[in-house]
Amino acid sequence: MKKLKLALTALLVVTVISLFAILPGCAGTAEETASEAEESQEEEAAEAEEAATTMGEVRYNLDNDTAYNIALGLGSWQDWWNNTPEIGQYTKEPPYKIGFITSWRGNPWQETTIAEFNREVERSPLITEAVHMDSAADVNAQISNLEAMFTMWEEGELDGIIVDPLDPMALKDTIEKIYDAGCPIILFNDSADTTKYNSFVSNDPWSFGVLSAEWLAEYMDYKGKILFFRGVKGYPIDNGRSGGALSVFEQYPDMELIIEYAEWSADVAKTKFMDMQAAHPDFDAVYSVGGQMSLAIIDAMLELGLDPGEYPHASEDNNGFLQRCIEYDIPAYASAHPSISSAISVVLMEMLLQGYPVPKLYLFSTPGIPSEEFENYARPDAPEGIFIFTPLDDETLNEIIK
C-alpha cells in the first residue's frame, strides 16, 4: 500500500509540473507538443523496426551452442512457448478418435504417408479409430472435409484433426474457426497462413530447393539452360521448393531457366518435357521438384534417343529416379522429402489429448544425396514410385503401391 501511495504521489507531481509547463504559452506549446508527438511516433516506429529486425536474427547455433547455454544464456524458450498449448489445455480421457485429411491420393508419396499414418494409429493403445478423408487436389473439397470433421468434433464424434493443407490462403478461415472453437488441429506436410494451429509438422521445403539448386549450379559452372519442372501452382510445398531453388539460380545471370508446371504427374511431366525439348533442344540440364516427374523425364529422353547421362539432373529421392541415374550414369542430386510427418502428427495429437504441451513447430532436416551415393540408398526390391526415406519395409510398400 505504501508503494502504491508513493507511486500515485509521483504521478500527481509529474502531472502538476506538466500543467504548469503548458499554461504559460498554450498557443506556442501546441505546435511544440505536436512536433514532440511526431518525433515520439518516429522514435517508436524506429524502435519497433529494430525490435522486428532483432527478432528475425538467429540467436543461437545448434552446432556450437550447448543445451545449457541455449536455455539459460540465449533465451531460446521465447521461441518455443509462445502461442503453444498450455499444459492440460486439451486433456481428454482416452480412447481417442482422430480425423485425418490428405491433399490428394494416387501418387506414391501420398499413399506412403497414409500407410505410415495407419501404422502409427494401429499400434497406438490410445487411439481406437481414425477417420480419413481425401481432398482429391480440390481446395473446396478440402474445406468441406474440414467442415465435416469440425461438425463431428462439435457432436463429440471426433477428438482432433490432422490435415495436409492444399492452399495456404484459402484454408485460413476454416482452420482458424476450428482452432478458435477449441478443436485440436495439427498441420502436416504443408503450411497455412495463420498462427491458429496447435502444431505444424514438416521438413524444410526451402532447403530442399536450395540444396539441389546449389549442387546443379556448381556442377554446371554457373552457366547454361535448365528445363525447370514445378509441381502444382499455389501448393505450399511447390512454393517452398521452387522458391528455394529460384533464390539460388537468380544469383547467376548466365543460367537460363525454362519453367513449366507439371503437377507432380509423370504423364504431364513427360508431355511437358517433349514440348520443351522440341522448343529448346540446346538445353543443358534438368531441375525438378518431384522425383516421379524426373523418372518420366528420363524415360522420355530414352524414347527420343537422348543420352540421359549427358544432362545433369537435380530432383527428389524417388526410388525409380535413383535407379535410373545409377543405370545410365546420370550426374544427379536428390533432395529428400520423408513421408514421416503424418506418423509424427499422430504422436503429437496423442500428447496433446493427454494434456502434454507440444511444440508449435516440429521441423526436421531435409537430407540430400549426390549421385555418387545413390547405390547406398536405392531400394531395388521396392516399387519405383516410393521415396526412399520411409520406415516401411519393401513388402509393405509393394502391397500399397501397385
C-alpha positions as a Markdown table, in Angstrom:
| # | Residue | x | y | z |
|---|---|---|---|---|
| 1 | Met | 0.0 | 0.0 | 0.0 |
| 2 | Lys | 2.9 | 2.3 | 0.9 |
| 3 | Lys | 4.5 | 1.8 | -2.5 |
| 4 | Leu | 1.2 | 2.4 | -4.2 |
| 5 | Lys | 0.7 | 5.8 | -2.4 |
| 6 | Leu | 4.3 | 6.8 | -3.4 |
| 7 | Ala | 3.6 | 5.9 | -7.0 |
| 8 | Leu | 0.4 | 7.9 | -7.1 |
| 9 | Thr | 2.1 | 10.9 | -5.4 |
| 10 | Ala | 4.9 | 10.8 | -8.0 |
| 11 | Leu | 2.3 | 10.6 | -10.8 |
| 12 | Leu | 0.4 | 13.6 | -9.3 |
| 13 | Val | 3.7 | 15.7 | -9.1 |
| 14 | Val | 4.6 | 14.9 | -12.7 |
| 15 | Thr | 1.0 | 15.9 | -13.8 |
| 16 | Val | 1.1 | 19.2 | -11.9 |
| 17 | Ile | 4.6 | 20.1 | -13.3 |
| 18 | Ser | 3.4 | 19.3 | -16.8 |
| 19 | Leu | 0.3 | 21.6 | -16.4 |
| 20 | Phe | 2.5 | 24.5 | -15.2 |
| 21 | Ala | 4.8 | 23.9 | -18.2 |
| 22 | Ile | 1.9 | 24.1 | -20.6 |
| 23 | Leu | -0.1 | 27.0 | -19.1 |
| 24 | Pro | 2.3 | 30.0 | -19.8 |
| 25 | Gly | 2.1 | 29.6 | -23.6 |
| 26 | Cys | -0.7 | 27.4 | -24.7 |
| 27 | Ala | -0.7 | 28.6 | -28.4 |
| 28 | Gly | 3.0 | 28.2 | -28.9 |
| 29 | Thr | 3.2 | 25.0 | -26.9 |
| 30 | Ala | 0.5 | 23.3 | -29.0 |
| 31 | Glu | 2.9 | 23.3 | -32.0 |
| 32 | Glu | 5.8 | 22.2 | -29.9 |
| 33 | Thr | 3.6 | 19.4 | -28.5 |
| 34 | Ala | 2.6 | 18.2 | -32.0 |
| 35 | Ser | 6.2 | 18.3 | -33.0 |
| 36 | Glu | 7.2 | 16.3 | -30.0 |
| 37 | Ala | 4.4 | 13.8 | -30.6 |
| 38 | Glu | 5.6 | 13.4 | -34.2 |
| 39 | Glu | 9.2 | 12.8 | -33.1 |
| 40 | Ser | 7.9 | 10.3 | -30.5 |
| 41 | Gln | 6.0 | 8.4 | -33.1 |
| 42 | Glu | 9.1 | 8.3 | -35.3 |
| 43 | Glu | 11.2 | 7.0 | -32.4 |
| 44 | Glu | 8.6 | 4.4 | -31.6 |
| 45 | Ala | 8.5 | 3.3 | -35.2 |
| 46 | Ala | 12.3 | 3.0 | -35.3 |
| 47 | Glu | 12.3 | 1.0 | -32.1 |
| 48 | Ala | 9.6 | -1.3 | -33.5 |
| 49 | Glu | 11.6 | -1.8 | -36.7 |
| 50 | Glu | 14.8 | -2.5 | -34.7 |
| 51 | Ala | 12.9 | -5.0 | -32.5 |
| 52 | Ala | 11.5 | -6.8 | -35.5 |
| 53 | Thr | 14.9 | -7.0 | -37.0 |
| 54 | Thr | 16.3 | -8.4 | -33.8 |
| 55 | Met | 13.6 | -10.9 | -33.5 |
| 56 | Gly | 14.4 | -12.1 | -37.0 |
| 57 | Glu | 18.1 | -12.7 | -36.2 |
| 58 | Val | 19.3 | -16.2 | -35.3 |
| 59 | Arg | 20.3 | -16.1 | -31.6 |
| 60 | Tyr | 21.8 | -19.5 | -31.4 |
| 61 | Asn | 23.6 | -22.1 | -33.4 |
| 62 | Leu | 22.8 | -25.7 | -32.6 |
| 63 | Asp | 26.1 | -26.9 | -33.9 |
| 64 | Asn | 28.0 | -24.8 | -31.4 |
| 65 | Asp | 25.8 | -23.7 | -28.5 |
| 66 | Thr | 25.3 | -26.2 | -25.7 |
| 67 | Ala | 21.8 | -27.0 | -24.4 |
| 68 | Tyr | 22.7 | -25.2 | -21.2 |
| 69 | Asn | 23.7 | -22.1 | -23.0 |
| 70 | Ile | 20.7 | -22.1 | -25.3 |
| 71 | Ala | 18.3 | -22.5 | -22.5 |
| 72 | Leu | 19.8 | -20.1 | -19.9 |
| 73 | Gly | 22.1 | -17.9 | -21.8 |
| 74 | Leu | 20.3 | -17.2 | -25.1 |
| 75 | Gly | 16.7 | -17.3 | -24.0 |
| 76 | Ser | 15.6 | -19.9 | -26.6 |
| 77 | Trp | 12.5 | -20.6 | -24.5 |
| 78 | Gln | 11.0 | -17.5 | -26.1 |
| 79 | Asp | 10.9 | -19.3 | -29.4 |
| 80 | Trp | 9.1 | -22.4 | -28.1 |
| 81 | Trp | 6.5 | -21.4 | -25.5 |
| 82 | Asn | 4.9 | -18.5 | -27.4 |
| 83 | Asn | 1.4 | -19.4 | -28.7 |
| 84 | Thr | 1.7 | -23.0 | -27.8 |
| 85 | Pro | -0.9 | -25.2 | -25.9 |
| 86 | Glu | -0.9 | -24.9 | -22.2 |
| 87 | Ile | -0.3 | -27.9 | -20.1 |
| 88 | Gly | -3.6 | -29.7 | -19.8 |
| 89 | Gln | -5.4 | -27.4 | -22.2 |
| 90 | Tyr | -6.7 | -30.2 | -24.4 |
| 91 | Thr | -6.8 | -33.1 | -22.0 |
| 92 | Lys | -9.3 | -35.7 | -22.7 |
| 93 | Glu | -9.7 | -39.3 | -21.4 |
| 94 | Pro | -8.8 | -42.0 | -24.0 |
| 95 | Pro | -9.7 | -43.7 | -26.2 |
| 96 | Tyr | -9.4 | -41.2 | -28.9 |
| 97 | Lys | -10.9 | -40.9 | -32.4 |
| 98 | Ile | -9.0 | -38.6 | -34.7 |
| 99 | Gly | -9.6 | -37.1 | -38.2 |
| 100 | Phe | -7.0 | -37.3 | -41.0 |
| 101 | Ile | -7.4 | -35.2 | -44.2 |
| 102 | Thr | -5.0 | -35.7 | -47.1 |
| 103 | Ser | -4.5 | -33.4 | -50.1 |
| 104 | Trp | -4.8 | -36.0 | -52.9 |
| 105 | Arg | -4.4 | -39.7 | -53.2 |
| 106 | Gly | -3.0 | -41.7 | -56.1 |
| 107 | Asn | 0.7 | -40.7 | -56.0 |
| 108 | Pro | 3.2 | -42.9 | -54.2 |
| 109 | Trp | 4.2 | -40.3 | -51.6 |
| 110 | Gln | 0.6 | -39.7 | -50.5 |
| 111 | Glu | -0.1 | -43.5 | -50.4 |
| 112 | Thr | 3.1 | -44.0 | -48.3 |
| 113 | Thr | 2.3 | -41.2 | -45.8 |
| 114 | Ile | -1.3 | -42.6 | -45.5 |
| 115 | Ala | 0.2 | -46.1 | -44.7 |
| 116 | Glu | 2.6 | -44.6 | -42.2 |
| 117 | Phe | -0.3 | -42.8 | -40.5 |
| 118 | Asn | -2.3 | -46.0 | -40.4 |
| 119 | Arg | 0.6 | -47.9 | -38.9 |
| 120 | Glu | 1.0 | -45.4 | -36.1 |
| 121 | Val | -2.7 | -45.5 | -35.4 |
| 122 | Glu | -2.8 | -49.3 | -35.3 |
| 123 | Arg | 0.0 | -49.6 | -32.8 |
| 124 | Ser | -1.4 | -46.9 | -30.5 |
| 125 | Pro | -3.1 | -48.1 | -27.4 |
| 126 | Leu | -4.9 | -44.7 | -27.1 |
| 127 | Ile | -6.5 | -44.4 | -30.5 |
| 128 | Thr | -9.4 | -46.7 | -31.4 |
| 129 | Glu | -10.5 | -45.1 | -34.6 |
| 130 | Ala | -9.3 | -42.7 | -37.3 |
| 131 | Val | -11.5 | -41.1 | -40.0 |
| 132 | His | -9.7 | -40.5 | -43.3 |
| 133 | Met | -11.0 | -38.0 | -45.9 |
| 134 | Asp | -9.1 | -37.2 | -49.1 |
| 135 | Ser | -9.4 | -33.9 | -50.9 |
| 136 | Ala | -8.6 | -35.0 | -54.5 |
| 137 | Ala | -6.4 | -31.9 | -55.1 |
| 138 | Asp | -9.6 | -29.8 | -54.7 |
| 139 | Val | -9.4 | -26.9 | -52.3 |
| 140 | Asn | -13.2 | -26.7 | -52.0 |
| 141 | Ala | -13.4 | -30.4 | -51.2 |
| 142 | Gln | -10.8 | -29.9 | -48.5 |
| 143 | Ile | -12.7 | -27.1 | -46.9 |
| 144 | Ser | -15.8 | -29.4 | -47.0 |
| 145 | Asn | -13.8 | -32.1 | -45.4 |
| 146 | Leu | -12.6 | -29.8 | -42.6 |
| 147 | Glu | -16.2 | -28.5 | -42.0 |
| 148 | Ala | -17.5 | -32.1 | -41.9 |
| 149 | Met | -14.8 | -33.1 | -39.3 |
| 150 | Phe | -15.4 | -30.0 | -37.3 |
| 151 | Thr | -19.1 | -30.9 | -37.1 |
| 152 | Met | -18.1 | -34.4 | -35.9 |
| 153 | Trp | -15.9 | -32.7 | -33.2 |
| 154 | Glu | -18.8 | -30.5 | -32.1 |
| 155 | Glu | -21.0 | -33.6 | -31.8 |
| 156 | Gly | -18.4 | -35.4 | -29.8 |
| 157 | Glu | -17.6 | -37.9 | -32.5 |
| 158 | Leu | -14.0 | -36.7 | -33.0 |
| 159 | Asp | -11.3 | -35.5 | -30.7 |
| 160 | Gly | -8.9 | -33.8 | -33.1 |
| 161 | Ile | -8.0 | -33.1 | -36.8 |
| 162 | Ile | -4.7 | -33.7 | -38.7 |
| 163 | Val | -4.7 | -32.0 | -42.1 |
| 164 | Asp | -2.3 | -31.5 | -45.1 |
| 165 | Pro | -3.4 | -28.1 | -46.4 |
| 166 | Leu | -3.7 | -27.7 | -50.1 |
| 167 | Asp | -3.7 | -23.9 | -50.1 |
| 168 | Pro | -2.1 | -21.7 | -47.5 |
| 169 | Met | -4.6 | -18.8 | -48.0 |
| 170 | Ala | -7.9 | -20.5 | -49.0 |
| 171 | Leu | -8.0 | -22.7 | -45.9 |
| 172 | Lys | -7.1 | -20.0 | -43.4 |
| 173 | Asp | -10.6 | -19.0 | -42.3 |
| 174 | Thr | -11.7 | -22.6 | -41.8 |
| 175 | Ile | -8.6 | -23.6 | -39.9 |
| 176 | Glu | -8.9 | -20.5 | -37.7 |
| 177 | Lys | -12.6 | -21.2 | -36.9 |
| 178 | Ile | -11.8 | -24.8 | -35.9 |
| 179 | Tyr | -8.9 | -23.6 | -33.7 |
| 180 | Asp | -10.9 | -20.8 | -32.1 |
| 181 | Ala | -13.6 | -23.3 | -31.2 |
| 182 | Gly | -11.1 | -25.3 | -29.2 |
| 183 | Cys | -10.7 | -28.3 | -31.5 |
| 184 | Pro | -7.1 | -29.5 | -31.6 |
| 185 | Ile | -5.8 | -29.2 | -35.2 |
| 186 | Ile | -2.3 | -30.2 | -36.4 |
| 187 | Leu | -1.0 | -29.2 | -39.9 |
| 188 | Phe | 1.4 | -31.7 | -41.5 |
| 189 | Asn | 3.5 | -31.6 | -44.7 |
| 190 | Asp | 2.1 | -28.3 | -45.8 |
| 191 | Ser | 1.5 | -25.0 | -44.0 |
| 192 | Ala | -1.3 | -22.4 | -43.8 |
| 193 | Asp | -1.1 | -18.7 | -43.5 |
| 194 | Thr | -2.2 | -18.5 | -39.9 |
| 195 | Thr | -0.9 | -18.7 | -36.3 |
| 196 | Lys | -4.0 | -20.5 | -35.2 |
| 197 | Tyr | -3.0 | -24.2 | -35.2 |
| 198 | Asn | -1.6 | -26.4 | -32.5 |
| 199 | Ser | 1.5 | -27.8 | -34.3 |
| 200 | Phe | 3.0 | -27.8 | -37.8 |
| 201 | Val | 5.0 | -30.9 | -38.8 |
| 202 | Ser | 7.2 | -30.9 | -41.9 |
| 203 | Asn | 10.7 | -30.9 | -43.3 |
| 204 | Asp | 12.0 | -27.8 | -44.8 |
| 205 | Pro | 10.9 | -27.3 | -48.5 |
| 206 | Trp | 13.0 | -24.2 | -48.9 |
| 207 | Ser | 16.2 | -26.1 | -48.1 |
| 208 | Phe | 15.0 | -28.9 | -50.4 |
| 209 | Gly | 15.2 | -26.4 | -53.3 |
| 210 | Val | 18.4 | -24.6 | -52.2 |
| 211 | Leu | 20.4 | -27.8 | -51.7 |
| 212 | Ser | 19.7 | -29.3 | -55.1 |
| 213 | Ala | 19.9 | -25.9 | -56.9 |
| 214 | Glu | 23.3 | -25.2 | -55.4 |
| 215 | Trp | 24.5 | -28.6 | -56.5 |
| 216 | Leu | 23.3 | -28.1 | -60.1 |
| 217 | Ala | 24.6 | -24.6 | -60.4 |
| 218 | Glu | 28.1 | -25.6 | -59.2 |
| 219 | Tyr | 28.1 | -28.7 | -61.5 |
| 220 | Met | 27.2 | -26.5 | -64.5 |
| 221 | Asp | 29.9 | -24.0 | -63.6 |
| 222 | Tyr | 27.1 | -21.4 | -63.1 |
| 223 | Lys | 26.0 | -21.2 | -66.8 |
| 224 | Gly | 23.7 | -23.0 | -69.1 |
| 225 | Lys | 20.0 | -23.6 | -69.9 |
| 226 | Ile | 17.8 | -25.6 | -67.4 |
| 227 | Leu | 14.4 | -27.1 | -68.0 |
| 228 | Phe | 12.7 | -26.4 | -64.7 |
| 229 | Phe | 9.7 | -28.5 | -63.7 |
| 230 | Arg | 7.5 | -27.2 | -60.9 |
| 231 | Gly | 4.7 | -29.0 | -59.1 |
| 232 | Val | 1.1 | -27.7 | -58.6 |
| 233 | Lys | 0.7 | -24.0 | -58.8 |
| 234 | Gly | 0.0 | -22.4 | -55.5 |
| 235 | Tyr | 0.7 | -25.5 | -53.5 |
| 236 | Pro | 2.8 | -24.6 | -50.4 |
| 237 | Ile | 5.5 | -27.2 | -50.9 |
| 238 | Asp | 6.0 | -26.1 | -54.5 |
| 239 | Asn | 6.2 | -22.5 | -53.3 |
| 240 | Gly | 8.9 | -23.6 | -50.9 |
| 241 | Arg | 10.9 | -25.9 | -53.1 |
| 242 | Ser | 10.8 | -23.8 | -56.2 |
| 243 | Gly | 11.3 | -20.6 | -54.2 |
| 244 | Gly | 14.4 | -22.0 | -52.6 |
| 245 | Ala | 15.8 | -23.1 | -56.0 |
| 246 | Leu | 15.0 | -19.9 | -57.7 |
| 247 | Ser | 16.7 | -17.9 | -54.9 |
| 248 | Val | 19.9 | -19.7 | -55.9 |
| 249 | Phe | 19.6 | -19.6 | -59.7 |
| 250 | Glu | 18.7 | -15.9 | -59.8 |
| 251 | Gln | 22.2 | -15.2 | -58.5 |
| 252 | Tyr | 23.8 | -16.3 | -61.7 |
| 253 | Pro | 22.9 | -14.3 | -64.8 |
| 254 | Asp | 24.4 | -16.9 | -67.2 |
| 255 | Met | 21.9 | -19.5 | -66.1 |
| 256 | Glu | 18.7 | -19.5 | -68.1 |
| 257 | Leu | 15.5 | -21.2 | -66.8 |
| 258 | Ile | 12.6 | -22.6 | -68.9 |
| 259 | Ile | 9.9 | -23.2 | -66.4 |
| 260 | Glu | 6.7 | -25.3 | -66.6 |
| 261 | Tyr | 4.2 | -26.6 | -64.0 |
| 262 | Ala | 3.9 | -30.4 | -64.4 |
| 263 | Glu | 1.6 | -31.1 | -61.3 |
| 264 | Trp | 3.9 | -33.8 | -59.9 |
| 265 | Ser | 2.4 | -36.0 | -62.6 |
| 266 | Ala | 4.6 | -38.4 | -64.5 |
| 267 | Asp | 2.3 | -38.2 | -67.6 |
| 268 | Val | 2.2 | -34.4 | -67.5 |
| 269 | Ala | 5.9 | -34.1 | -67.0 |
| 270 | Lys | 6.6 | -36.4 | -69.9 |
| 271 | Thr | 4.4 | -34.4 | -72.2 |
| 272 | Lys | 5.8 | -31.1 | -71.0 |
| 273 | Phe | 9.4 | -32.4 | -71.5 |
| 274 | Met | 8.7 | -33.4 | -75.0 |
| 275 | Asp | 7.3 | -30.0 | -75.8 |
| 276 | Met | 10.1 | -28.2 | -74.0 |
| 277 | Gln | 12.8 | -30.3 | -75.6 |
| 278 | Ala | 11.4 | -29.6 | -79.1 |
| 279 | Ala | 11.4 | -25.8 | -78.4 |
| 280 | His | 14.8 | -25.9 | -76.6 |
| 281 | Pro | 16.9 | -28.7 | -78.0 |
| 282 | Asp | 20.0 | -27.0 | -76.7 |
| 283 | Phe | 19.1 | -27.4 | -73.1 |
| 284 | Asp | 21.9 | -28.4 | -70.7 |
| 285 | Ala | 20.2 | -29.8 | -67.5 |
| 286 | Val | 17.0 | -30.6 | -65.7 |
| 287 | Tyr | 15.7 | -29.3 | -62.4 |
| 288 | Ser | 12.6 | -30.9 | -61.0 |
| 289 | Val | 10.8 | -30.5 | -57.7 |
| 290 | Gly | 9.3 | -34.0 | -58.0 |
| 291 | Gly | 11.0 | -37.4 | -58.3 |
| 292 | Gln | 8.2 | -39.1 | -60.2 |
| 293 | Met | 8.4 | -36.3 | -62.8 |
| 294 | Ser | 12.1 | -36.9 | -63.1 |
| 295 | Leu | 11.6 | -40.6 | -63.7 |
| 296 | Ala | 9.2 | -39.8 | -66.5 |
| 297 | Ile | 11.6 | -37.2 | -68.0 |
| 298 | Ile | 14.4 | -39.7 | -68.1 |
| 299 | Asp | 12.2 | -42.3 | -69.8 |
| 300 | Ala | 11.1 | -39.6 | -72.3 |
| 301 | Met | 14.8 | -38.9 | -73.0 |
| 302 | Leu | 15.3 | -42.5 | -73.8 |
| 303 | Glu | 12.3 | -42.6 | -76.2 |
| 304 | Leu | 13.8 | -39.6 | -78.0 |
| 305 | Gly | 17.2 | -41.2 | -78.3 |
| 306 | Leu | 18.9 | -38.8 | -76.0 |
| 307 | Asp | 21.6 | -40.0 | -73.6 |
| 308 | Pro | 20.3 | -39.1 | -70.0 |
| 309 | Gly | 23.9 | -39.2 | -68.8 |
| 310 | Glu | 24.7 | -36.1 | -70.7 |
| 311 | Tyr | 22.2 | -34.0 | -68.7 |
| 312 | Pro | 22.8 | -33.3 | -65.0 |
| 313 | His | 19.6 | -33.7 | -63.1 |
| 314 | Ala | 18.6 | -32.3 | -59.7 |
| 315 | Ser | 15.4 | -33.7 | -58.2 |
| 316 | Glu | 13.9 | -35.8 | -55.4 |
| 317 | Asp | 14.6 | -39.1 | -53.6 |
| 318 | Asn | 12.2 | -41.1 | -55.8 |
| 319 | Asn | 13.4 | -44.7 | -55.9 |
| 320 | Gly | 13.0 | -45.0 | -59.6 |
| 321 | Phe | 14.9 | -41.8 | -60.2 |
| 322 | Leu | 17.8 | -43.1 | -58.2 |
| 323 | Gln | 17.8 | -46.4 | -60.0 |
| 324 | Arg | 17.7 | -44.7 | -63.5 |
| 325 | Cys | 20.6 | -42.5 | -62.5 |
| 326 | Ile | 22.6 | -45.5 | -61.4 |
| 327 | Glu | 21.8 | -47.4 | -64.6 |
| 328 | Tyr | 22.5 | -44.5 | -67.1 |
| 329 | Asp | 25.3 | -42.9 | -65.1 |
| 330 | Ile | 23.5 | -39.6 | -64.7 |
| 331 | Pro | 25.2 | -36.9 | -62.6 |
| 332 | Ala | 22.4 | -36.1 | -60.2 |
| 333 | Tyr | 21.3 | -34.8 | -56.8 |
| 334 | Ala | 18.3 | -35.9 | -54.8 |
| 335 | Ser | 16.8 | -33.7 | -52.0 |
| 336 | Ala | 14.6 | -35.8 | -49.8 |
| 337 | His | 11.1 | -35.3 | -48.6 |
| 338 | Pro | 10.4 | -38.0 | -46.0 |
| 339 | Ser | 6.8 | -39.1 | -45.7 |
| 340 | Ile | 7.0 | -39.5 | -41.9 |
| 341 | Ser | 5.2 | -36.2 | -41.0 |
| 342 | Ser | 1.9 | -38.0 | -40.8 |
| 343 | Ala | 3.1 | -40.5 | -38.2 |
| 344 | Ile | 4.8 | -37.8 | -36.2 |
| 345 | Ser | 1.5 | -35.9 | -36.2 |
| 346 | Val | -0.3 | -38.9 | -34.7 |
| 347 | Val | 2.1 | -39.0 | -31.8 |
| 348 | Leu | 1.8 | -35.2 | -31.2 |
| 349 | Met | -2.0 | -35.5 | -31.3 |
| 350 | Glu | -1.8 | -38.2 | -28.6 |
| 351 | Met | 0.4 | -36.0 | -26.5 |
| 352 | Leu | -1.9 | -33.0 | -26.9 |
| 353 | Leu | -5.0 | -35.0 | -25.9 |
| 354 | Gln | -3.2 | -36.4 | -22.9 |
| 355 | Gly | -2.5 | -32.8 | -21.7 |
| 356 | Tyr | 1.1 | -32.5 | -22.7 |
| 357 | Pro | 2.4 | -29.3 | -24.3 |
| 358 | Val | 3.6 | -29.9 | -27.9 |
| 359 | Pro | 6.0 | -27.7 | -30.0 |
| 360 | Lys | 4.3 | -25.2 | -32.3 |
| 361 | Leu | 6.8 | -26.2 | -35.0 |
| 362 | Tyr | 8.1 | -29.7 | -35.5 |
| 363 | Leu | 10.6 | -29.2 | -38.3 |
| 364 | Phe | 13.1 | -31.9 | -39.3 |
| 365 | Ser | 16.0 | -31.7 | -41.7 |
| 366 | Thr | 16.0 | -32.2 | -45.5 |
| 367 | Pro | 18.5 | -34.9 | -46.4 |
| 368 | Gly | 20.4 | -34.5 | -49.7 |
| 369 | Ile | 22.1 | -37.2 | -51.7 |
| 370 | Pro | 24.6 | -36.8 | -54.6 |
| 371 | Ser | 24.5 | -39.5 | -57.3 |
| 372 | Glu | 27.8 | -40.9 | -56.0 |
| 373 | Glu | 25.9 | -42.2 | -53.0 |
| 374 | Phe | 22.7 | -43.4 | -54.8 |
| 375 | Glu | 23.6 | -47.1 | -54.6 |
| 376 | Asn | 23.6 | -46.8 | -50.8 |
| 377 | Tyr | 20.0 | -45.6 | -50.8 |
| 378 | Ala | 18.2 | -47.1 | -53.8 |
| 379 | Arg | 15.8 | -49.9 | -52.9 |
| 380 | Pro | 15.6 | -52.3 | -56.0 |
| 381 | Asp | 13.1 | -54.6 | -54.4 |
| 382 | Ala | 10.6 | -51.8 | -53.6 |
| 383 | Pro | 8.3 | -50.0 | -56.1 |
| 384 | Glu | 9.9 | -47.4 | -58.3 |
| 385 | Gly | 7.4 | -44.8 | -57.2 |
| 386 | Ile | 8.3 | -44.8 | -53.5 |
| 387 | Phe | 10.6 | -42.2 | -51.8 |
| 388 | Ile | 13.4 | -43.9 | -50.0 |
| 389 | Phe | 13.3 | -42.3 | -46.5 |
| 390 | Thr | 10.3 | -44.3 | -45.3 |
| 391 | Pro | 10.5 | -46.8 | -42.4 |
| 392 | Leu | 8.0 | -49.1 | -44.2 |
| 393 | Asp | 9.6 | -52.3 | -45.5 |
| 394 | Asp | 9.7 | -53.4 | -49.1 |
| 395 | Glu | 6.9 | -55.9 | -48.7 |
| 396 | Thr | 4.5 | -53.4 | -47.2 |
| 397 | Leu | 5.4 | -50.8 | -49.9 |
| 398 | Asn | 4.7 | -53.4 | -52.7 |
| 399 | Glu | 1.3 | -54.0 | -51.2 |
| 400 | Ile | 0.2 | -50.4 | -51.0 |
| 401 | Ile | 1.7 | -49.2 | -54.3 |
| 402 | Lys | 0.8 | -51.2 | -57.4 |
